[in-house]
Each structure stands twice: as structure tokens, then as C-alpha cells.
Amino acid sequence: MDIKTKYHYTYFFNPVVIENTKYEKFLLKLIKDEKWNFRMHDKVVDMEIYTHFLAQAKKVMFPSFYWSNDYKDALNNMSDEKMASECAKMSCVEFYYNINDNFKVQGKIDQANQIFFEISEIKMICFNNGICFLAFKTNIESKDTIPFSDLLNFNFKFKQISSNYAKYKATDNIYIQTNQFDNLDTMLNFINSITDGYVKYSNDDLYSDKMFVYSYACIDQSDWNQEKTFEDIKDNFYKYVFQFSGDYTSKMQLNEQEYNEVVYSKWEYSKYGFSKLGGVVFSSASNTFNYTSLPVQYEKVSMYIMLLAFYKRIALLVLDYKLTYGNKEAFRFVQNSLNDEIINNHFNQISNSSNGMSLWNKWSSVFELNELHRQVDKKYNRWLDLIKTKRMYMFLASIIFVLLLILGIDVTGLI
């Protein structure tokens, strides 16, 4: 029997790397488009964020917390070009898409099953080295509970929207109903229209051919309580973590080490799940905290913890790619990037919250940030050794040339 979902939402993240020389122009494009709005964080409005993170992380992710009112006013009154120039210097900027009542994105997956959904939020988060994340917040429409299998199917299929291979998977197609997005192609056109002409590397080039899934689900208390334990429904949780479809029937078994790597639990009747392709919270309404406070915390605070770690992984993958396949120009780019505070900083402390630090350590481990950093350093040092060796050979060659030249002159003099 399918378990029931009382409350849920899913964010889908599509990472792209904007050409360095085009980053400012890309920001200008967003600024000029009246549908995109530049977001400045506020200490009162964004109190959960401001009080959760330590200054080091806040200055990277939310620099507007430290701006004076005069600077904020000046920024709002700048020309588009001047504002783009200013934004390009900021460590991180965020834009949100204006979705009003005339733009309510609603769609369905599998015409036979009639799973209706809406996109309630679209935002773009960019770091100053051109790594950007286009994010969609979605939920399945329902006046009551929904089958958990619907959520599994939705996440499984929607994440493939940006895949180059989605068009070859007829059973995974998403059919959009409204005038804005009539079908999968128009949804893809919307995504591509934002970054076309600016992208150096797309998600498919560096990370995955599918979008990153960040999802929250609170199931009905009748499905997980003192009598019906987590063991009874853990297969649903594993399918949720690893983004399998609802009809996936194989049983997944994790040993103790694998379980500890994938799962983290802080509160009663809730489990966090981690993978390189997504993060989830699976909880039960048996605890009211799980459908009141936890979903807000997971969206408003925990998501940025994940995003900072995700950013570092993408940044290190870019550097690793350049060191593996690049040239001298690519090496100089890596050399400059390794001096970048965000990439080079290990962020051992981002919060005074034990839960926040646990999530940060989990994401750092899942994304293998320390291993990637060591790998980049190793390849970088190889490049340095190669350059030093070439310079030494050139130096020796120049000395030999000079000596031969002198010897040649001496011999001529003797004759």
C-alpha cells in the first residue's frame, strides 16, 4: 500500500558556468529584464539566515547583509551597466523571477496518471567566477494528501528536463499544460533562453545530465508512528534519496558504513538523505515540528549550506577539468582561482549550530571536497614542476648557447 504525503516541495538546481569574459554581460541581461529582480538580503526579513551563519559564510553567500543603506540606495539608482559592473565584483548575487498570477506554471506528468504540478519560484544564484545555479521550486497540486509514489515519479522525471537525452525517453517526458510551457520543448527553451550564448560549461559537461534534486516530504502520521516504524517504510526513503521512480521494485540494502554516509537524523521521525545528485528530508507528521518548523529551516537555511558545498564541488571540478585538458592559459586561470577565498577556504566553521555544522560536514563529505581539493593541488603541482623543468632546460640551453658562442669567437680569433 502506498504511503501518503501530507506536505512537500522540491527544488531542482541546474548549474552552469558562464564564460569569464561574458559574466558581467550576463548579469546585465538579467538586470535589464524586468521579469528578473535583484535580491538584497535583509537582517529582519532573512533573520533565519542572518542568525544561523557565521560572518565568514555570510560574507560569501549574502554580502548584502553588510551593505549600508546608502550603498543599497545608490545601487538601486545606478544605471543598468554600472549595476552589472558592481554585481560582477560581488562574491555572490541572487535574482528571482517575477511569477505573478498571470504566470502560474502548471503541468502534468504522464497523461494517464494526471499528476498536476506547479512551479512557484524560479531564481538564479551566481558566484563571481561565473558559476550559477538556476533553481525551480515545485510542488504537486492537491487539496489533500498525495501518494508518495507520485512525488517519487515527479522528482524522477522532472530532473531530466535539462538532459540532452530526455527527448529520447518518451516515458519520461513532462507535458506542460499552460500557455507559458505547452510541452517539454518550451520548458527547455525557457531554460536555454536564460543562458544561451553565455555558457562555458553546462551541467551535462561537468556534473550530470540531470538537474540536482533538493526535496522535502512529510508523510502522514498513520504511515510512520510508534506502531509503524521506519523499518516498515525505509524502501520508500531509499528511493527518495537516490531518486528512483515509484514503481522501482528492487530492495536496496545498505551496510552500516553506507547508511551512515547517506543518512543523518537529528529529530524524531525525520531522516536527512544525501547523494551527489540530490538531498532530501523524509519525515512524519507524528511530530508537528516536521510540518511546521523543519520544512522552513530546510528551505531557508539548510539549502544554502548545501549550495555552498555544491558550488565548491563545481568550482573544483572546473579547475580539475582545466588542469587535465587545458593549456598554459588554463593553468594561469587555475593559478588565479586557487587564490580565490571561496575556493581555497575550507570553511571549517560556518555556523554555531550543531545541526548546521553536521549538515555542512555531511555535504562536504558527500561532495568529496577535501579529496577534490587534494586532486587539484596534485595536478597543479605537476604543472608547476613541468614548468620549472622546462624553464631549467631553457636556462641550461641558453647557457650552452652562450658558451658555444664564446667558444666560437675564441676559435675564430685563434685562426
N, C-alpha and C positions, 0 to 999 in steps of 0.2 A: 504493500500500500504506500502511495506517495505521501511524503510528509508535506506540511503546509507552511507557507511563508507568510508571516504577519507583516513584516516591514523589510524593505530592501532598497538598495541603489547600487549602480555600477558605474565607475569611471573607466573610460578607455583612453589610454595615452598613446599618441602616435609621435615618436621622437624623430626629429630631422636635424641635420647640421647645415646651417646656412653658410654660403661662401663668405669668407672673412671680408673680402672687398665689397660684398653686397649687403652686409649685415645692417648698416645704417640705412641703406635704401629700403631694405625690407621693413624696418621699423617705421620708416616714413610712410610706406604703403599702408600699414595698419593705422597710423595716426591720421592719415588723410581720409580713411574710410570711416564714415560716420557711424557705421554699424559696429565698429570696434572702439572700445573705451579703455583708456589707460587707467589702471588701478593704483591708487595710493593707499597704503595701509594706514589705519588709524588705531591709536593705542586703546581707545574706548570700544570702537566697533569690533576690532580684532583682538579683544582682550585675551582670549584663549591662547592665541599665538604669542602675543607680547609677553605674557606671564609664564609661558611654558619654556621658551627657548632662551639660552644664554646669549649674551651680546655677540659673541663670535659668529654664531649661526644666524642670528637676526641681521647682522650687517651684511651677510652674504645673500640671504634669501629675501629679506624685507628691508632694504636700505631706506625706504621712505619713512620708517619709524624715526629716523634720526634727522629728518629734514625740518628746518624751521618753517613756520607758517609763511614767512616772507618768500622763502625759496619755492614753496608749493604754489603760492600765488603767481610768482614770476614764471614758473613752469607752465602754468595754465594759460598765461598770456603771451607765451613765446610764439613765434612763427612755427609752422609745422617743421620746417627744415631745422631750425635751431633746437626744437624739442627732440627731434630724432637724433641730432648730434649729442645732446645731453644724455638721452636714454642709452645710446650706444656705449657710453662710458660707465653706466651703472652695472654693478655686479649681476643684478637680476631684475627683470621687469615683467609685469603681468598685464595682459589685456583680456577683457571679457567681451563676448559677442552679445549684442543687444537682441535678446529674444523677447519680443512683446507678444501681446495677444494675437496679433496678426501673423506671428511666426511661431506657431506651436507645432513642433515637428512630431509627427505621429506616424507610426508604421506598424508593420506586422511581419512575422517570420512564419514561413510555411503556410500557404493559403489554407491548407487543410486544417491546421491546428488553430489558426486565428489567434496568434499571440500578439497583442497590441502593445506598443511601447511608445514612449515619448523621450525626446532629448530636452532636458530642462535647463542645461547650462553648457556653454562652449567657451573655453578660454585658451589663451596662448601664454605660456611661460617661457621666457628666453633668458639665457645667461650670456654674458658679454663676449664669449668666444664663439657665439653663433649656434650653440646647442639649444634647441627649442622643443617644447612639448605641447602639441595640440591635444586638448582634453575635452571629452564629451561626457557629460553626466546623464545617465539614462535610468529609466525605471519602467517596469511593465505595468500597464494600467490595470487597476482593479478596485472595486469598491469594497472588497473583502480580501480574504487570504487568497494566495495563488499557489498552485502546485510547485514545489521546489524544482521539479524536473523542468518546468517552463523557464525558470531562471538559469538552470544549467544549459539548456538548449540556446537560450538567448545569448548568454556570455560566449558560448562555444562558437556561435555563428557570427555575432556582431564583430568579434575581434578580427575576423577575416576580411573586413571591408577594405582595408588598405593593402591586402595581399595581391600581388601580381597574378596569383593563381586562382583567385576567388571566382573569376569568370568561368573557370574550367570545372568548378564544383557546383553543379546545378542544385544539389540537395542542400547546399549551404547558403544559397542566395537569400538576400534580405530584400523584401519587397516594401518599398516606402509608399505610403498612401496619399500624403498630402500634395498640394500643388508645388511645394518647395522641393521635395525629394520624391519624385514619382517612382523611382526604382534605384537599384544599386548603382547604376552608372551615374545618375545625377548626384548621389551622395558622394561618390568618388570624385566627380567634377568639383563639388564644393570643397573637398579636402585639397585637391590639386590646385584649385584656383588661388588658394591662400599662399602657397609656397612655390608654385611653378616659376622657374627662371631664377630662383634664388638658392636652390638646394645643392649642396656639395655631396652629401651622403643622405640617403633616405633610411628609414627604419630597416628596410629589406637589405640594404647594403652592409650594415654594420651589426645589427642586433637580431632581428627576426622578421619574417614576412607577415607577422600578425601584430596587432596592437597589444599593448600591455594592459592587463585587466586588474582593476582595483575595486573590490566589491564588498558589500556589507549585506548580511542577511540575518534576520531574527525570525526563527521558526516558531510555530505555535507551541505553547507550553504543553499541550496534550501529546506532543511528539518527543519531548525531552524534559524529563522531570525526575523525581526521586524513584519512581517505579520504572520508567522507560529511560534507561541510561544512555550515555554517549556511545557505548559499545554497540547498541542496537542500530545506530544510525551513522556510524563512522564511515561507511562506504559512501554515503552522500557527501560527507565532509571532504573525503579524499577526491572525489570527482569535482567538487567545488574548487579545491586548491589547485588541482592540475588541469582544470578546465576541460573536462570530458563532457560529452553530451549526456543527457538524461537517460538515454537508452543504453549507455555503456554498461555491460553486464559483468565484465571480469572483476574479480575481487582483488583489491590491492592490499598487500601485506608489507608493512614497514617494520624493520627491526628497531631496537631501542635507539641506536645511533641515528638512523634515518628519521625516526619520529621526532627526536629532539632537534634535528636540523630543520625540520619542516614546520613543527608546531610549537606555539608558545601560548601559555594560558596564565592569565592574571586574575580573572574574576570567575565566580561560579557560573556555570552554564554558558561559557564562551570560550572559543578557541580561535587564535590567530593562525593563519596558514601562509607560508612563504614559498615562492618559487621564483626563478629568474624571469618567468613570463607573467607573474601576477601575485597579488596579495589579497587575502580575504579575511573577514571575520565571520564566524559561524556561531550564532548564539541562540538562546532560548528565551522566550517571553516569561519563563518561570521566574526570572529575575527582572523586575521593572527597569533596573538600570540598563538592561540590554536593549530596550527600545525607546529609552528617553535620553540618557546622557552618553552612553558609549557610541552610538552612531554619529553624534555630533563631534565628539572627540576624535573619532576615526577619520572623519572628513575634514575637520577644521585644523587639526594639529598633526595627527599621525601621517596624513597624506604627504605633508611637506617633509617629514622625516624620511619617508620612502623616496620622495622626489629628489632630495639632496643626494642620497646614496645612488639613486638611478642616474642622476646627472654625472656623478663621479665615474660610474661604470662606463657610460657612453664616452665621456671625455678621455678616459684611459684607453678604451678600445680604439678611438680615433688616433691617439698617439701611437699605439701599438701597430695599427694599420700603416701609418705613415713611416714608421721605422722599418717595417717589413718590406713595404713596396715602394717607398718614396725615394727621393733624390736628395741632393745637398740642400735644396730649398726646403724640402720637407723636414730635413734634420734641423735646420735653423728654426722652423716653426715649432718643432718639439722642444728645442733648446729654450725658446722664449716661453712656451707653455708650461714647462716644468718649473718656471719661476712664478707661475700664477698661484696666488694664495689659495684659491679654492681647490685646485687640483692637487697641489702639493701638501695642503693641510690635511692631517689625519682626523681632525675633529674628534679627538678622544672624549671631549665633553661638549655636548650640545644642549644639555638640559640638566636641571636639578631633580627632575622627575625620574624615579627609578624605572617607571614604566616606559618613559620616553627613551631612556638610555638602553633599556632592554630591547626596544624596537630598533633603535639605531644599530646596536651591536648585531641584531639578527639580520637586518638588511645588509650591513657591511659584510657579514659572513656569507649570506646567500649570493650577493653580487660579487664575492671574492675580490674585494677592493685591495686588500693587502697583497694578495697573490698577483693581481694585475699590476699593482704599483711596482712590485719587485721585478716582474717580467719586463715592464717598460724600462726600468732602471738598468736592467741587464743588457737589453738591446741598445739602449742609449750609450752605455759604457763601451759596448763593442764598436759602435760608430766612432766614439772618441778615440779608442785605441787604433782603429783603422786610419782615422785622420792623422793621428800623431805619427803612425808608421809611415804614411805617405809623405808627411812633412819631413820626417827624418831622412827618408830616401831622397827627397828633393834637395834637402840641405847637403847630404853627402855628395849627391850628383853635382851640385853647384861647386862644392869644394874641389872635387876631382876635375871639373871643367877648368876651374881657375888654375889649378896646379898644372894641368896639361898645357894650358895657355902660356903659363910662365915658362914651363919646360920647353915649349915650342919656341918661345922668344930666345931663350938661352942657347938652344941648339943653333938657331939662326945666327946668333951673334958669334958663335964658335966658327961657323963656316965662313 
